[in-house]
Amino acid sequence: MGKKQITLKDIAKALDISISTVSRALKDLPEISEETKIKVRKFAKEHKYKPNVLALGLRTNTNNTIGIIIPEIVHYFFSSVLSGMQEEAEKEDYNIIICQSNEDQLREVKATQILLSAKVCGILASLSKTTTEFDHFQEVIDNDTPLVFFDRICTGINTDKVVVDDYNGSYNATEYLISTGCKRIAFLGAGPNLAISNNRRMGYEDALRKHGMPVDKTIMPICDTISLAKEVVPELLLRTNRPDAFFAINDEVASSCINIIKSFGYHVPQDISVCGFTNGNIAEATDPSLTTVDQRGHELGTIAMELLIGRLKGKEKKEGVVNKIIRTKLIVRESTK
């Protein structure tokens, strides 16, 4: 079992001086003698003392810690978003606390309470799939804590937002599939409570309409997880009028879709094309490699953190809500004709 980290109280007791003297010595304040400063610093260094950043913020009301609420850390897109956020925060000398909701509204609510109790100076948040009530985010606003939504946003909360251009990303991918000769494109989407789901669905539908193709709700199932893909895709493949292309809302579902199609004896893309949405590591590892929409998660994370820190430092001068959109790019690989 590791040693307990020492505190100011421990240093004061060991050196037989007051806690306030230890604190002032570590801050290099002039009222403390040089001899005492050297003694305190030497002891602190030898015993690997680390200041409690959160406690210091609570005492001084100058917390430089930013809270991040994210649905899933293991998801490639969100991990790349976090990478961009962390790099930008470190560059601007801010600390971060990461809370994972695991796609659960109750955990998301608890996370906001924890971050507000910790007196973070700002919060970056992306909604869970199950979130349908938003009072906890309104509480953040009412608490005068700057809030920036990223990717999965709540349109009813009046605050800054950074989003991926889901509509055009989906529209361009669908139009590309049509241009390669696909006539019956299934859309594997998500539930309607998230704006990103609706935007991607609308982009898909509008591309079909532009080219005079029917919008068939029977080939637009909710299918945003691998487990759902194992149920939904086989059923679609067994139909007489099966799809000749699948456009999936994320790369994980698209990759699973390829495996299922191959297990039915079809070839990708000769018989059936597949396109995803994310451009994560799995896209290049899939056989054949996956055509997908690049969400540019790292850039989104950087811009979201820049926006929040700009608010905190007064650099972002625009009044009212700031909406920033990250453009997508279709990455064509081997899973489409």
C-alpha positions in Angstrom: 0.0 0.0 0.0 1.4 3.4 -1.0 2.3 6.1 1.5 -0.3 8.7 2.2 0.5 12.1 0.5 1.6 14.7 3.1 -0.4 17.9 3.7 0.5 21.4 5.0 -0.6 20.2 8.4 2.0 17.3 8.3 4.8 19.7 7.3 3.8 22.1 10.1 3.8 19.4 12.7 7.1 18.0 11.6 8.9 21.4 11.6 7.0 22.6 14.7 5.7 25.7 12.9 2.2 26.9 12.1 0.3 25.8 9.0 0.0 29.4 7.9 3.7 29.8 8.1 4.2 26.7 5.9 1.7 28.1 3.4 3.4 31.5 3.3 6.8 29.9 3.0 5.8 27.8 0.0 4.3 31.0 -1.6 7.6 32.8 -1.1 6.0 35.6 0.8 8.4 38.3 2.1 7.2 38.2 5.8 8.7 34.7 6.1 12.5 34.4 6.8 14.7 32.9 4.1 15.9 30.3 6.6 12.3 29.1 7.2 11.5 29.1 3.5 14.6 26.9 2.7 13.6 24.5 5.6 10.0 24.2 4.4 10.9 23.8 0.7 13.5 21.1 1.5 11.1 19.1 3.6 8.3 19.5 1.1 10.6 18.3 -1.8 12.0 15.4 0.2 8.4 14.2 1.1 7.0 14.9 -2.4 4.4 17.4 -1.2 1.8 18.3 -3.8 -0.7 21.2 -3.3 -4.4 20.3 -3.3 -5.5 22.4 -6.4 -9.2 22.0 -5.7 -8.9 22.9 -2.0 -6.8 25.9 -3.0 -9.4 27.0 -5.4 -12.1 26.8 -2.8 -10.2 28.9 -0.4 -9.1 31.6 -2.9 -12.0 31.5 -5.3 -9.5 31.4 -8.2 -10.0 27.8 -9.3 -8.4 27.1 -12.7 -9.9 23.6 -13.0 -12.4 22.8 -15.9 -14.9 20.0 -15.7 -15.6 17.8 -18.7 -18.7 15.5 -18.9 -18.4 12.9 -21.6 -20.6 9.9 -22.6 -17.8 7.4 -23.2 -14.0 7.7 -22.8 -13.4 4.4 -24.7 -15.1 5.6 -27.8 -12.5 6.7 -30.4 -14.3 10.0 -31.2 -14.6 11.1 -27.6 -11.1 10.0 -26.7 -9.8 12.2 -29.6 -12.0 15.1 -28.4 -10.5 14.7 -24.9 -7.0 14.7 -26.4 -7.7 18.1 -28.1 -9.2 19.5 -24.9 -6.4 18.4 -22.7 -3.7 19.8 -24.9 -5.4 23.2 -25.1 -6.1 23.3 -21.4 -2.4 22.5 -20.6 -1.3 25.2 -23.0 -3.4 27.7 -21.1 -2.4 26.4 -17.7 -5.8 24.9 -16.8 -6.4 21.6 -15.0 -9.2 19.3 -16.1 -11.6 16.8 -14.3 -13.2 14.2 -16.5 -16.6 12.7 -15.6 -18.0 9.8 -17.7 -21.8 9.5 -17.9 -21.7 6.0 -19.5 -24.8 7.1 -21.5 -26.8 7.4 -18.3 -28.8 10.6 -17.4 -28.5 10.0 -13.6 -24.7 9.7 -13.8 -24.7 12.9 -15.9 -26.8 14.7 -13.2 -24.4 13.5 -10.5 -21.4 14.6 -12.5 -22.7 18.2 -12.8 -23.3 18.3 -9.0 -19.8 17.0 -8.3 -18.3 19.6 -10.6 -20.3 22.5 -9.1 -19.4 21.3 -5.6 -15.7 21.3 -6.6 -16.2 25.0 -7.8 -14.8 24.3 -11.2 -14.4 27.5 -13.3 -16.2 26.1 -16.3 -17.8 23.0 -17.7 -17.7 21.3 -21.1 -20.5 18.7 -21.7 -21.7 16.2 -24.2 -25.2 14.7 -23.6 -25.8 11.0 -22.8 -28.1 9.1 -25.1 -30.7 8.8 -22.3 -30.8 12.4 -21.3 -34.3 13.9 -21.8 -34.4 16.5 -19.0 -31.9 19.3 -18.7 -32.5 21.0 -15.4 -29.0 20.0 -14.2 -27.4 22.0 -17.0 -29.7 25.0 -16.4 -28.4 24.9 -12.8 -24.9 25.3 -14.1 -26.0 28.4 -16.0 -27.9 29.7 -13.0 -24.8 29.2 -10.9 -22.9 31.6 -13.2 -20.5 28.8 -14.3 -19.6 29.0 -18.0 -20.9 26.0 -19.9 -20.1 24.9 -23.5 -21.8 21.9 -25.1 -19.9 19.9 -27.6 -21.1 17.3 -30.2 -24.3 16.2 -28.4 -26.0 19.4 -27.5 -29.1 20.7 -25.8 -30.8 23.3 -28.0 -33.0 24.4 -25.2 -30.1 25.6 -23.0 -28.9 29.1 -23.8 -25.2 28.6 -23.9 -22.2 28.2 -26.3 -22.0 25.1 -28.5 -19.4 23.4 -30.7 -20.8 20.8 -33.1 -19.8 18.6 -36.0 -21.6 19.4 -39.3 -23.5 16.1 -39.1 -26.1 17.1 -41.7 -23.6 17.8 -44.5 -21.4 14.9 -43.5 -24.4 12.5 -43.9 -25.7 14.2 -47.0 -22.3 14.0 -48.8 -21.8 10.4 -47.8 -25.3 9.4 -49.0 -24.8 11.3 -52.3 -21.5 9.5 -52.8 -23.1 6.1 -52.4 -25.7 7.1 -54.9 -23.0 8.3 -57.3 -21.4 4.8 -57.2 -24.7 3.2 -58.3 -26.3 2.2 -55.0 -30.1 2.2 -55.4 -31.4 1.0 -52.0 -29.4 2.5 -49.1 -30.2 1.5 -45.6 -29.6 4.0 -42.8 -28.6 2.5 -39.4 -29.4 5.4 -37.1 -29.9 6.3 -33.4 -32.8 7.5 -31.2 -34.5 10.8 -32.0 -33.7 12.5 -28.7 -30.2 13.5 -29.8 -29.8 16.4 -32.3 -26.8 14.6 -34.0 -29.1 11.6 -34.8 -31.7 13.8 -36.4 -29.2 15.8 -38.4 -27.6 12.7 -39.8 -30.9 11.2 -40.7 -32.1 14.4 -42.4 -28.9 14.7 -44.4 -29.4 11.1 -45.6 -33.1 11.7 -46.5 -32.5 15.0 -48.3 -29.8 13.4 -50.5 -32.2 10.6 -51.4 -34.9 13.2 -52.3 -32.5 15.3 -54.4 -31.8 12.2 -56.6 -35.5 11.2 -56.8 -35.1 8.1 -54.6 -37.7 7.0 -52.1 -37.3 7.6 -48.4 -38.2 4.1 -47.0 -38.7 4.1 -43.3 -38.5 0.3 -43.2 -34.8 0.4 -43.9 -34.0 3.1 -41.4 -33.9 1.2 -38.1 -32.4 2.4 -34.8 -29.1 0.5 -34.8 -26.3 2.4 -33.1 -24.6 -0.4 -31.2 -22.9 -3.7 -32.2 -25.4 -5.7 -30.3 -28.3 -4.0 -32.3 -26.4 -4.6 -35.6 -26.4 -8.3 -34.9 -30.2 -8.2 -34.7 -31.0 -5.7 -37.3 -28.6 -6.3 -40.2 -29.4 -10.0 -40.7 -33.1 -9.2 -40.9 -32.5 -6.6 -43.6 -30.3 -9.0 -45.6 -32.9 -11.7 -45.5 -35.5 -9.5 -47.2 -36.3 -10.1 -50.9 -35.6 -6.5 -51.7 -32.4 -6.3 -49.5 -30.3 -3.1 -49.3 -27.4 -2.7 -51.7 -25.7 -0.3 -49.3 -25.6 0.4 -45.5 -24.8 3.8 -44.1 -24.1 3.5 -40.3 -24.2 6.2 -37.7 -20.8 5.1 -36.4 -17.8 3.1 -37.4 -18.4 0.3 -34.8 -21.8 -0.5 -36.3 -20.4 -0.2 -39.9 -17.5 -2.6 -39.1 -19.9 -5.1 -37.6 -22.2 -4.7 -40.6 -19.3 -5.7 -42.9 -18.6 -8.8 -40.9 -22.3 -9.8 -40.9 -22.6 -9.2 -44.7 -19.6 -11.4 -45.3 -21.0 -14.1 -43.1 -24.1 -14.2 -45.4 -21.8 -14.9 -48.4 -22.0 -11.4 -49.9 -18.9 -9.4 -51.0 -18.2 -5.9 -49.8 -18.3 -3.7 -51.9 -19.1 -5.8 -55.0 -22.5 -6.8 -53.7 -23.1 -4.4 -50.9 -21.4 -1.1 -50.0 -20.8 0.0 -46.4 -20.1 3.5 -45.1 -19.5 4.7 -41.5 -19.3 7.9 -39.5 -16.3 8.8 -37.2 -13.0 7.8 -39.0 -11.6 6.0 -36.0 -8.8 3.4 -35.8 -11.3 0.7 -36.6 -11.9 2.2 -40.1 -8.5 1.2 -41.4 -8.4 -2.2 -39.5 -11.7 -3.4 -41.0 -11.5 -5.8 -44.0 -12.1 -4.2 -46.4 -11.1 -0.8 -45.0 -14.0 1.4 -44.2 -15.3 4.4 -46.2 -16.4 6.8 -43.5 -17.1 10.5 -42.5 -14.2 12.1 -40.6 -15.6 14.0 -37.6 -12.3 15.6 -36.7 -12.7 15.0 -33.0 -9.3 16.4 -31.9 -10.1 19.7 -33.7 -13.6 19.8 -32.1 -12.0 19.3 -28.6 -9.4 22.1 -29.2 -12.0 24.6 -30.4 -14.5 23.8 -27.6 -11.8 24.3 -24.9 -10.6 27.5 -26.7 -14.1 28.8 -26.6 -14.6 28.1 -22.9 -11.2 29.5 -21.9 -11.9 32.5 -24.1 -15.0 33.1 -22.0 -13.1 32.6 -18.7 -10.4 35.0 -19.7 -12.7 37.5 -21.4 -11.1 37.0 -24.8 -14.3 35.9 -26.4 -16.1 39.2 -26.9 -19.1 38.1 -28.8 -22.3 38.6 -26.7 -25.0 35.9 -26.7 -24.6 32.3 -27.7 -21.6 31.3 -29.9 -22.2 28.4 -32.2 -19.1 26.8 -33.9 -19.4 24.1 -36.6 -16.6 21.6 -37.4 -16.7 20.6 -41.1 -16.6 16.9 -41.9 -14.7 15.1 -44.7 -15.7 11.9 -46.5 -12.7 9.4 -46.5 -13.2 7.0 -49.3 -11.7 3.5 -48.8 -12.4 0.0 -50.0 -15.9 -0.7 -48.5 -17.7 1.3 -51.2 -17.7 0.8 -55.0 
